[in-house]
Amino acid sequence: MEIHESAENYLETILILKNRFNMVRSIDIANELNYTKPSVSIAMKKLRENEYIIMDDKGYISLTESGLSIAEKIYERHQVLSKYLMAIGVSKTTAIEDACRIEHVISDESFYRLKSYIHENSILSNPK
């Protein structure tokens, strides 16, 4: 099943908030992304229907195995891409914004090759 960029962003945000606060509710996502509560509620319903998240009776959200897999993939891409862009001289703000766009469209092959190149050449550990 193809997952859209907006769903990937929500899953990544849930992962980030879970790591930060240990518990995540829709209002936390709305606050983090500066979205309206109704927009987030609609998105959470779709993510539940597609079995990417589960929500308990108190409204706390957890990622399913498939949701976690997608979230971790997108989060890793964001981290690697933003750090790489900063290492080559892109401002932090621009690097983070660009990484957020690139992380959704870069192919698995290209990301793997870029990540390998960065690692092999110690680009992130020794920025110039």
Backbone as CSV, one residue per row, in Angstrom:
resi,resn,N_x,N_y,N_z,CA_x,CA_y,CA_z,C_x,C_y,C_z
1,MET,0.834,-1.179,0.000,0.000,0.000,0.000,0.883,1.248,0.000
2,GLU,0.570,2.180,-0.857,1.312,3.426,-0.926,0.865,4.343,0.206
3,ILE,1.832,4.934,0.864,1.526,5.861,1.953,1.906,7.264,1.495
4,HIS,1.066,8.219,1.805,1.285,9.590,1.366,2.225,10.334,2.306
5,GLU,2.804,11.400,1.783,3.748,12.213,2.539,3.148,12.697,3.855
6,SER,1.905,13.129,3.835,1.290,13.646,5.066,1.204,12.551,6.129
7,ALA,0.875,11.327,5.723,0.818,10.222,6.678,2.208,9.923,7.231
8,GLU,3.223,9.978,6.368,4.599,9.768,6.829,4.983,10.833,7.854
9,ASN,4.578,12.076,7.607,4.880,13.159,8.548,4.206,12.922,9.898
10,TYR,2.964,12.483,9.870,2.267,12.194,11.120,2.951,11.058,11.875
11,LEU,3.298,9.994,11.184,3.950,8.858,11.835,5.302,9.258,12.423
12,GLU,6.060,10.042,11.668,7.352,10.530,12.160,7.149,11.401,13.400
13,THR,6.155,12.258,13.378,5.878,13.137,14.515,5.474,12.322,15.737
14,ILE,4.669,11.288,15.547,4.283,10.422,16.666,5.524,9.785,17.282
15,LEU,6.438,9.306,16.441,7.682,8.714,16.932,8.499,9.728,17.728
16,ILE,8.656,10.918,17.191,9.432,11.963,17.868,8.806,12.315,19.215
17,LEU,7.490,12.488,19.232,6.803,12.835,20.480,6.853,11.693,21.482
18,LYS,6.745,10.468,20.998,6.841,9.294,21.876,8.221,9.246,22.533
19,ASN,9.255,9.543,21.759,10.612,9.571,22.310,10.793,10.719,23.301
20,ARG,10.134,11.819,23.043,10.272,13.005,23.887,9.460,12.907,25.176
21,PHE,8.216,12.460,25.068,7.296,12.499,26.206,6.833,11.131,26.700
22,ASN,7.118,10.082,25.946,6.726,8.709,26.254,5.251,8.420,25.983
23,MET,4.407,9.436,25.926,2.988,9.251,25.639,2.570,10.320,24.637
24,VAL,1.677,9.944,23.712,1.276,10.870,22.649,-0.244,10.877,22.521
25,ARG,-0.792,12.078,22.433,-2.217,12.256,22.169,-2.367,13.129,20.926
26,SER,-3.544,13.159,20.379,-3.797,13.968,19.184,-3.462,15.437,19.414
27,ILE,-3.773,15.945,20.581,-3.502,17.359,20.882,-1.998,17.641,20.848
28,ASP,-1.191,16.664,21.252,0.271,16.840,21.205,0.743,16.969,19.765
29,ILE,0.165,16.163,18.897,0.514,16.213,17.471,0.079,17.539,16.874
30,ALA,-1.135,17.964,17.205,-1.643,19.249,16.710,-0.730,20.394,17.148
31,ASN,-0.313,20.372,18.401,0.577,21.428,18.907,1.947,21.389,18.242
32,GLU,2.480,20.198,18.061,3.814,20.049,17.463,3.833,20.525,16.013
33,LEU,2.801,20.181,15.262,2.760,20.510,13.838,2.039,21.822,13.542
34,ASN,1.446,22.409,14.590,0.662,23.639,14.437,-0.518,23.419,13.483
35,TYR,-1.188,22.269,13.653,-2.375,21.909,12.882,-3.586,22.024,13.800
36,THR,-4.765,22.081,13.201,-5.982,22.104,14.008,-6.273,20.715,14.548
37,LYS,-6.931,20.668,15.679,-7.308,19.391,16.288,-8.201,18.570,15.353
38,PRO,-9.190,19.187,14.664,-10.008,18.391,13.736,-9.196,17.768,12.598
39,SER,-8.221,18.500,12.073,-7.375,17.952,11.000,-6.597,16.735,11.489
40,VAL,-6.059,16.853,12.686,-5.292,15.742,13.263,-6.217,14.562,13.551
41,SER,-7.411,14.832,14.037,-8.363,13.749,14.322,-8.711,12.958,13.067
42,ILE,-8.918,13.657,11.965,-9.207,12.994,10.687,-8.022,12.129,10.256
43,ALA,-6.829,12.686,10.382,-5.627,11.938,10.001,-5.437,10.709,10.887
44,MET,-5.685,10.849,12.196,-5.528,9.716,13.110,-6.532,8.622,12.781
45,LYS,-7.738,9.003,12.386,-8.747,8.013,11.989,-8.247,7.204,10.788
46,LYS,-7.672,7.902,9.806,-7.156,7.213,8.617,-5.980,6.306,8.966
47,LEU,-5.108,6.788,9.838,-3.960,5.970,10.244,-4.422,4.734,11.019
48,ARG,-5.466,4.884,11.839,-6.031,3.724,12.550,-6.631,2.726,11.564
49,GLU,-7.395,3.248,10.607,-8.037,2.387,9.611,-7.015,1.604,8.789
50,ASN,-5.871,2.216,8.545,-4.809,1.556,7.779,-3.844,0.779,8.671
51,GLU,-4.178,0.709,9.947,-3.430,-0.071,10.931,-1.978,0.380,11.107
52,TYR,-1.777,1.690,11.071,-0.458,2.256,11.355,-0.347,2.689,12.810
53,ILE,-1.492,2.954,13.440,-1.509,3.343,14.846,-2.650,2.627,15.544
54,ILE,-2.541,2.593,16.867,-3.668,2.190,17.703,-3.862,3.301,18.727
55,MET,-5.103,3.455,19.166,-5.410,4.475,20.147,-6.161,3.795,21.287
56,ASP,-5.702,4.021,22.514,-6.385,3.385,23.639,-7.614,4.196,24.033
57,ASP,-8.337,3.700,25.029,-9.586,4.346,25.426,-9.381,5.707,26.087
58,LYS,-8.146,6.033,26.438,-7.844,7.353,27.002,-7.302,8.318,25.944
59,GLY,-7.208,7.848,24.697,-6.759,8.707,23.606,-5.259,8.707,23.361
60,TYR,-4.536,7.815,24.019,-3.098,7.742,23.801,-2.810,6.914,22.554
61,ILE,-1.871,7.406,21.763,-1.570,6.833,20.455,-0.266,6.051,20.509
62,SER,-0.283,4.872,19.906,0.918,4.056,19.760,1.042,3.644,18.299
63,LEU,2.270,3.515,17.855,2.531,3.038,16.501,2.447,1.517,16.469
64,THR,1.843,0.993,15.426,1.873,-0.452,15.209,3.248,-0.802,14.640
65,GLU,3.482,-2.062,14.429,4.766,-2.480,13.850,4.987,-1.826,12.486
66,SER,3.956,-1.814,11.657,4.113,-1.207,10.323,4.241,0.313,10.421
67,GLY,3.519,0.926,11.339,3.632,2.372,11.535,5.007,2.764,12.052
68,LEU,5.528,1.974,12.974,6.859,2.233,13.523,7.933,2.086,12.451
69,SER,7.791,1.081,11.609,8.753,0.850,10.531,8.831,2.068,9.607
70,ILE,7.685,2.592,9.224,7.653,3.767,8.349,8.221,4.981,9.081
71,ALA,7.803,5.184,10.316,8.257,6.339,11.097,9.781,6.329,11.261
72,GLU,10.331,5.182,11.583,11.782,5.087,11.767,12.529,5.341,10.469
73,LYS,11.989,4.844,9.373,12.612,5.055,8.060,12.649,6.546,7.722
74,ILE,11.528,7.220,7.889,11.450,8.644,7.569,12.321,9.457,8.522
75,TYR,12.294,9.111,9.805,13.091,9.835,10.797,14.590,9.690,10.519
76,GLU,15.012,8.479,10.151,16.430,8.275,9.824,16.809,9.128,8.618
77,ARG,15.978,9.126,7.614,16.251,9.940,6.423,16.369,11.404,6.802
78,HIS,15.450,11.868,7.623,15.473,13.279,8.031,16.773,13.606,8.761
79,GLN,17.164,12.753,9.687,18.383,12.994,10.462,19.619,13.008,9.567
80,VAL,19.760,12.002,8.729,20.937,11.897,7.864,20.990,13.068,6.881
81,LEU,19.864,13.340,6.233,19.844,14.404,5.226,20.093,15.784,5.833
82,SER,19.458,16.082,6.945,19.652,17.404,7.544,21.089,17.571,8.040
83,LYS,21.659,16.538,8.658,23.047,16.622,9.125,24.014,16.766,7.947
84,TYR,23.754,16.037,6.885,24.603,16.129,5.702,24.546,17.530,5.105
85,LEU,23.350,18.049,4.943,23.207,19.391,4.366,23.907,20.439,5.223
86,MET,23.794,20.318,6.531,24.493,21.262,7.415,26.009,21.090,7.301
87,ALA,26.450,19.836,7.167,27.889,19.564,7.062,28.499,20.184,5.811
88,ILE,27.702,20.331,4.753,28.239,20.930,3.525,27.960,22.433,3.444
89,GLY,27.472,23.003,4.569,27.361,24.453,4.649,25.973,25.052,4.537
90,VAL,24.948,24.234,4.443,23.581,24.754,4.391,23.186,25.173,5.800
91,SER,22.494,26.303,5.922,22.076,26.765,7.241,21.167,25.727,7.892
92,LYS,21.148,25.708,9.213,20.372,24.713,9.951,18.890,24.772,9.568
93,THR,18.327,25.956,9.528,16.903,26.100,9.198,16.599,25.557,7.808
94,THR,17.396,25.935,6.834,17.176,25.472,5.460,17.420,23.975,5.350
95,ALA,18.446,23.479,6.011,18.763,22.047,5.963,17.608,21.208,6.510
96,ILE,17.038,21.642,7.616,15.922,20.910,8.218,14.699,20.955,7.312
97,GLU,14.399,22.116,6.757,13.251,22.247,5.852,13.439,21.414,4.590
98,ASP,14.624,21.490,3.994,14.887,20.720,2.777,14.876,19.212,3.047
99,ALA,15.463,18.808,4.160,15.482,17.385,4.512,14.058,16.865,4.664
100,CYS,13.176,17.684,5.209,11.782,17.286,5.398,11.084,17.026,4.060
101,ARG,11.477,17.752,3.039,10.889,17.534,1.714,11.564,16.355,1.008
102,ILE,12.879,16.301,1.075,13.640,15.257,0.374,13.353,13.870,0.936
103,GLU,13.173,13.765,2.252,13.011,12.461,2.900,11.856,11.642,2.334
104,HIS,10.882,12.316,1.740,9.704,11.618,1.220,9.844,11.168,-0.229
105,VAL,10.745,11.781,-0.955,10.829,11.493,-2.388,12.087,10.739,-2.803
106,ILE,13.096,10.738,-1.973,14.330,10.048,-2.326,14.075,8.538,-2.341
107,SER,14.597,7.867,-3.341,14.403,6.421,-3.443,15.235,5.711,-2.374
108,ASP,14.845,4.480,-2.076,15.614,3.679,-1.123,17.048,3.516,-1.611
109,GLU,17.204,3.269,-2.909,18.542,3.076,-3.475,19.400,4.325,-3.303
110,SER,18.868,5.465,-3.684,19.639,6.708,-3.572,19.974,7.026,-2.123
111,PHE,19.018,6.833,-1.213,19.300,7.107,0.195,20.376,6.169,0.720
112,TYR,20.264,4.896,0.394,21.258,3.928,0.843,22.650,4.317,0.341
113,ARG,22.747,4.690,-0.944,24.042,5.067,-1.521,24.586,6.337,-0.876
114,LEU,23.721,7.309,-0.648,24.139,8.563,-0.004,24.608,8.283,1.418
115,LYS,23.852,7.498,2.143,24.218,7.155,3.521,25.544,6.403,3.553
116,SER,25.743,5.463,2.632,27.001,4.720,2.548,28.165,5.645,2.215
117,TYR,27.950,6.553,1.274,28.989,7.509,0.873,29.373,8.396,2.061
118,ILE,28.393,8.862,2.776,28.645,9.715,3.946,29.458,8.944,4.973
119,HIS,29.053,7.711,5.230,29.751,6.886,6.218,31.176,6.568,5.769
120,GLU,31.333,6.133,4.522,32.650,5.751,4.000,33.629,6.922,4.001
121,ASN,33.104,8.120,3.794,33.972,9.297,3.714,33.973,10.124,4.996
122,SER,33.388,9.578,6.034,33.335,10.240,7.352,32.904,11.696,7.243
123,ILE,31.950,11.965,6.378,31.521,13.338,6.141,30.865,13.947,7.370
124,LEU,30.028,13.203,8.070,29.315,13.780,9.197,30.168,13.865,10.444
125,SER,31.157,13.015,10.579,32.001,13.082,11.760,33.102,14.113,11.619
126,ASN,33.427,14.491,10.391,34.472,15.492,10.152,33.991,16.555,9.158
127,PRO,32.960,17.345,9.545,32.485,18.347,8.586,33.575,19.363,8.291
128,LYS,33.610,19.790,7.014,34.647,20.723,6.585,34.151,22.147,6.666
